[in-house]
Amino acid sequence: MSYELERIEELCRERGWSHYHLAIEMDTSPNNIGNLFRRTTTPSIPTIRRICEVMGITMAQFYSTDGIQVTLSSQQKRILDLFDHLDRDGKLRAEAYMEGLSDRQRAELQKAEQQEAL
């Protein structure tokens, strides 16, 4: 069985979905999903993309090999959507701005911890 089919099985198990449930979510015939597994061939990119869409994950998460599945809050999804619409320069500026905010907050926390220790 291909990596893709094994990954689809894994994602279905995590969600408690049967192949039938996956087919319903994808708005396709259950036979189409059954055929994927009977043929044991690699699913097409459009099929994988649709599976990712109904499972609420990205293609990168689908192909992630580190075993970590990230669940994003709605706010995190919104920030990533905004980030995705920026050009290269805008992305660099946004990253630098967020690093600056993070550094500032980290310094404020360290200062508060030092004052608390006194």
Wavefront OBJ file of the C-alpha trace (Angstrom):
o trace
v 0.000 0.000 0.000
v 1.336 3.456 -0.870
v 2.303 6.045 1.712
v -0.689 8.128 0.635
v -3.184 5.320 1.233
v -1.617 4.508 4.590
v -1.804 8.188 5.534
v -5.465 8.402 4.502
v -6.173 5.346 6.660
v -4.317 6.931 9.575
v -6.214 10.205 9.253
v -9.534 8.373 9.033
v -8.687 6.356 12.168
v -7.764 9.540 14.057
v -11.160 11.005 13.212
v -13.125 7.801 13.649
v -14.136 7.945 9.982
v -14.904 4.956 7.796
v -14.211 4.990 4.068
v -17.944 5.561 3.636
v -17.833 8.636 5.904
v -14.838 9.991 3.982
v -16.729 9.560 0.711
v -19.769 11.413 2.095
v -17.553 14.260 3.340
v -15.906 14.439 -0.092
v -19.289 14.387 -1.814
v -18.234 11.410 -3.914
v -19.398 7.854 -4.358
v -18.246 5.408 -1.664
v -17.188 3.169 -4.578
v -14.599 5.778 -5.593
v -12.968 5.599 -2.182
v -13.236 1.815 -2.109
v -11.565 1.645 -5.510
v -8.618 3.689 -4.208
v -7.876 1.014 -1.644
v -8.681 -1.982 -3.856
v -6.337 -0.805 -6.591
v -3.669 0.169 -4.032
v -2.310 2.786 -6.411
v -1.242 6.247 -5.394
v -4.208 8.643 -5.364
v -4.018 11.646 -7.685
v -3.002 15.062 -6.353
v -6.536 16.470 -6.853
v -7.915 13.552 -4.812
v -5.380 14.091 -2.030
v -6.076 17.826 -2.102
v -9.810 17.160 -1.690
v -9.180 14.723 1.164
v -7.050 17.354 2.894
v -9.783 19.922 2.379
v -12.506 17.822 4.007
v -10.165 16.797 6.834
v -9.155 20.390 7.472
v -5.439 19.914 6.907
v -2.907 21.195 4.420
v -1.025 19.118 1.897
v 2.106 19.800 3.969
v 0.407 18.318 7.021
v -0.705 15.341 4.948
v 2.879 14.646 3.889
v 4.396 15.524 7.266
v 6.876 12.884 8.329
v 7.587 14.166 11.831
v 4.420 12.618 13.212
v 3.187 15.924 14.572
v -0.238 17.069 13.535
v -0.873 20.681 14.336
v -4.346 21.870 15.215
v -4.752 25.583 14.636
v -7.174 27.884 16.379
v -9.421 30.045 14.204
v -7.205 33.043 15.033
v -4.068 31.167 13.947
v -5.778 30.109 10.711
v -6.765 33.739 10.054
v -3.195 34.930 10.614
v -1.829 32.253 8.271
v -4.437 33.135 5.631
v -3.383 36.790 5.822
v 0.290 35.785 5.687
v -0.323 33.598 2.616
v -1.667 36.605 0.704
v 1.488 38.673 1.254
v 4.259 38.919 -1.294
v 7.780 37.790 -0.367
v 8.776 41.185 1.033
v 5.570 41.474 3.037
v 6.153 38.025 4.526
v 9.662 39.001 5.597
v 8.372 42.193 7.221
v 5.544 40.343 8.978
v 7.973 37.758 10.338
v 10.347 40.470 11.594
v 7.452 42.339 13.232
v 6.228 39.210 15.003
v 9.759 38.404 16.183
v 10.012 41.933 17.579
v 6.710 41.554 19.409
v 7.792 38.203 20.791
v 11.161 39.542 21.947
v 9.469 42.504 23.635
v 6.978 40.306 25.444
v 9.703 37.879 26.494
v 11.742 40.774 27.948
v 8.690 42.055 29.839
v 8.060 38.588 31.298
v 11.684 38.220 32.374
v 11.553 41.639 34.040
v 8.350 40.711 35.888
v 9.854 37.396 37.023
v 12.969 39.174 38.327
v 10.853 41.676 40.271
v 8.742 38.858 41.667
v 11.874 37.038 42.851
v 12.964 40.065 44.904
l 1 2 3 4 5 6 7 8 9 10 11 12 13 14 15 16 17 18 19 20 21 22 23 24 25 26 27 28 29 30 31 32 33 34 35 36 37 38 39 40 41 42 43 44 45 46 47 48 49 50 51 52 53 54 55 56 57 58 59 60 61 62 63 64 65 66 67 68 69 70 71 72 73 74 75 76 77 78 79 80 81 82 83 84 85 86 87 88 89 90 91 92 93 94 95 96 97 98 99 100 101 102 103 104 105 106 107 108 109 110 111 112 113 114 115 116 117 118
